[in-house]
Amino acid sequence: MHSDPCESLRRQGYQFFSPRSSAAVKPCLWCIRALKGGEMCYKHQFYGIESHRCVQMTPTLKCNQRCLFCWRSFEHEVEEETECTPEEILAGVARLQLKGLAGYKVSPDVTAERFDQAIHPRHIAISLAGEPTGYSRLPELIDLFSGEQYTTFLVSNGTRPWVLRKCKPYQMYVSLDAPNEAIYKRLCQPRGDYWELVQESLSLLGSRRSAIRITLVAGINDTDPAGFAAMIADAAPTYVEVKGYMYLGSSRNRLQQGHMPDHQKVRGFAEQIGRYAGYTIKDEHPGSRVVCMERAR
């Protein structure tokens, strides 16, 4: 690594498994909100996942894309690291979640029962940052989580289909953020020739519980719903999520507030995709500007 590219992330509440690795846990805002008795995130509404019992983590912060809409800073890249073993990550997940949530135990809004549930999590969202398929032992890690009865959600950019083919999460997400290669290169800024590999990853989705995630950025990829739909129809995922870009974090250095679509725009674009691809709206969460679709029956 550089001198310490993770130091700024520690100040933001990241909990690292090892000083030599970028594998990390960070309780998300929805986890904390639910811990205090507030609203849960859309994964609860769509899929029944309890937000205060969900760990947001990553086995690596390394990523092979530089998506304009990513909230991460690209200034302090993790170049080299010593990977944690799957066993180390499994053993540390609950401990780091407790460390991240410990300060909330004394909150008057947090009941003892809910805090106890939160520090005994049951769901793992491998979605914090970085591209998890860059971790060499990802399939083994997911198998270990599953063996301990964790529900795993894996979120990938789809650039390493040979890794995804071996992964068996509860639900697999693959990002599809462009209707064609030109927009993909402009928006996702891949560090290699990955478009055909993303297509290969999409082809894996029809045989498992899966979702395609589209991050909609106004003025960049909010065109050609038929192009999106053709790839979705071929892939036949269980669900399609269309989520509006949020003007947050370091993405504000690359995009403008006008790139953030409102919920009606997101819903309208999802409906167009659905008509072409044969999907209907299952549910929506206007606060998160996200629509979930499923295959029409």
Residue, then its C-alpha position, 0 to 999 in steps of 0.5 A: m500500500h501507499s503510506d496509508p491509503c485507508e487512514s481517511l476511511r478509518r476516520q469515516g468509520y471503516q473497520f479493517f480486518s487487518p492493517r495489511s489488508s483493505a478488507a473492511v466493514k462499515p455499518c451503513l446509515w440504514c443499519i444505524r437508522a434501523l438500530k434506533g427503531g427507524e426505517m429500514c432500507y429497501k432491501h427489507q422492503f423488497y427482500g425481507i432483510e432486517s437492516h440492523r442485522c445486516v453487515q456491509m463489508t468488502p474483502t478488498l477495496k481494489c477496483n478495476q473501474r472508476c465509475l463517475f457515480c461512485w461515491r468513493s475517492f480515487e485519490h488514495e488507491v490500494e495498490e498492494e495488500t496482503e489478503c485476509t483469509p476467508e477464515e479471518i474474515l468470517a471470524g472478524v465480521a461480528r466483532l467489527q460490526l460490534k466495534g462499529l456500533a458500540g457507541y449506539k448501545v447507550s442511545p435512548d433510541v436503541t433497545a437492548e433487544r435490538f442492539d443484541q440482534a445487531i451484534h449478532p448479524r444474519h445478513i452479509a452485503i458484500s457491497l461496501a466498496g471496491e470490486p469483490t471479485g478482485y479478492s482471490r478467495l471470494p467463492e470460498l468466503i461466500d461458502l463459509f458465510s453460507g455454512e454459518q447460516y448468513t444470507t449473502f448478497l454479492v454486488s459485482n461489476g461483472t468484469r470477472p465472470w470466471v469468479l462469479r461462476k464459482c460464487k454461490p451467494y443467496q442473491m447475486y447482483v451484477s451492475l449494468d450501467a450502460p445500454n452500449e459499450a460507448i456509454y459504458k466506457r464513458l460512465c464506468q471508465p473501466r481499466g481494461d476491455y471488459w464489455e464482453l466480460v460483463q455480457e458473459s457475467l449477465s449470462l450467468l444470472g438466469s440460473r440463480r437468484s439474481a438481480i441486475r442493478i442499473t444506476l441511472v445518471a441523468g443525461i448520461n445513461d438515461t437513454d435507449p431503454a430498449g438497449f438495456a431491455a435486450m440485455i436484461a431479457d437475454a440474461a433473465p435475472t430474477y429481479v431488476e433494480v433501477k436506482g437513481y444516482m445520488y449526489l454524494g461523496s466524491s462523486r460530487n467532484r465528477l458529476q453535478q446535482g443535475h445528474m441526479p434523477d428524481h424518483q418519477k424519472v427512475r420509475g418511468f425509465a424502469e417502466q420502459i425497460g419493463r415493457y420491452a424486457g417483459y418485467t413488471i414493477k414489484d415494489e419501489h422505495p421513493g426515498s432511495r429512488v429505486v424501483c424493483m422489477e420482476r419477470a412478468r408472470 
